[in-house]
Amino acid sequence: MTEAVEQNRTQTPEGGTEQAQNRKAARRGGGNPATRGRTTIADGVVEKIAGLAARDVVGVHTMGSGLSRTFGAVRDRVPGGSKSVTRGVKAEVGEVQTALDLEIVVDYGVAIADVAQAVRENVIAAVERMTGLEVVEVNIAVSDVKLPDEEDEEPEAPRIQ
């Protein structure tokens, strides 16, 4: 070994090398890294996660009340505007817990209680997995039923031919 490397590996009185002692010192810093700072999660983040998770459930036609869907349809038509995944979702986020209120429209013919239960389970699983927050409640309001012969209030984007 070269002389410089030998100097870096000099023995310490405790029996370890000085280089190893320096590495240990560099890793110190007060214990568990999870306790070295604070993470905050905005209400909007939880609302997006919950909105996407609720829309994934079969039987959920759309989210939000008639008025919010109407405003959303107008907003979606504005150039540069995007579909609001938080429509129909309200979250209250604390330091370790969150509570959610969802407003959904279900498809005609589905068992509303089953859809609500599936939405609740999917939302809780997604929010807890992604945020680490405990979901204390998910309140679901079914504001409408989409009949098969009804037109959607939100027309699809025009297709390019």
Summary of the structure (lengths in Angstrom):
residues: 161
radius of gyration: 26.5
end to end distance: 72.5
largest distance: 86.4
contacts: 401
relative contact order: 0.16
helix: 40%
strand: 22%
